[in-house]
């Protein structure tokens, strides 16, 4: 087990040393200890076919049916998909964006 840890550390350091300066800076900002260069990449199909994605697609379909005059564009669809999936996953940045939109709507409605 100790040999595995030493080999892991040596291989990790070798990958880090082989990176560009910019890549190394990104890793250091994130935290070298937290960085795992050997983790499996995410499957892009998970983004499209997960239960959250299916719920997002249903919500967006309902939204566009309720507001057909807004029209759909590929860029807007992607932005709404990302925001909605972040909200369903409970991510704090999405909640903040939602709170701002509600605040802004109230402010514009009162003026």
N, C-alpha and C positions, 0 to 999 in steps of 0.2 A: 504493500500500500504506500509506503514512504517513497519507493522508487517511482511509482505511478505519479505521485504528487510532484516529485522532482522533475520527471520527464515532462509533465504538464507545464510546469513553470518554465522550463527551458524552451519548450516549443512555443509557448505564449510569448516569451521574450523575443524569440527569433522572429516571430510574425510581427511583433511591434517594431523591432529594429528595422525590418524590411519595408515598413510603411513610409509614406511621404511625411514630411514635417507637418503638413496640414492634418493628415489623418491621425498622427500621433497627438497633436494638440486636441483634436476632437475626443480621443480616447481619454486623455488626461482630464479634460473638463467633465466627462461622464464619470470618471473614476476608474483607474487601472484595475483595482481590485474587483470592481463590479463587472468589468468587461470580460465576456466569454467568447473568444474567437472561434470556438468549436461548436457553438450551439447550432442546432438545425434551423435552416431558414423557414420562415412561415410559408404555409401553403396558400397561394393566392385564391384558391377555390374556397377556403374558409371564409374569406371576406364576402364572397358572393352567395354562398349557400348555407351559411350558419343560420341558426334560428333567429338571431338578431337581425341578420340581413333580410330574411324573409319578412319579419315584422316591419322593418324599415320600408321595404318595397310596398307592403300593404298600406302603410301610413302615407307614403308619398302618392300612391295611386288615389287614396281618399282625398288627400290635399288637392291634387290637380283636378279631381272631379268637382270639388267644392269651389275652386277658383280657376275655372277653365280660361278666363280672360288673361291670366298671367302668362300662359304659354310655357312651354318647356324648352330649355336649351341644355345641351350636354354639360356645359360648365356648371350651370345652376343645379342640374340634377346631381352632379357629383358632390357639390358643396352641401346640398341638402342631405344627401345620403350620408356623408361624413358626419355632419352635425347631428342628425337623427340617431345614427348608430352610436355616437359618443354619448348622447343623452340616455339612450337605452342601457348603455354599459355603466352609467353613473359616473362618467368622467367629469372632474371638477371644471375644466376649462369650458366644456359645453354648457354646463349649468350656469357659469358666469356669463356666457354669451346670451343665453336665454333670459337671464335676469336683466341684462343690459337692454335687450330688445323690449322687454315688458316695461322697463323704466322709461325708455325712449318713447314708446307708444303713449304712455301716460303723460309724459311731458309735452309731446306734440299735440295730444288731445286737449290739454288744458290751455294751450296758447291760442 
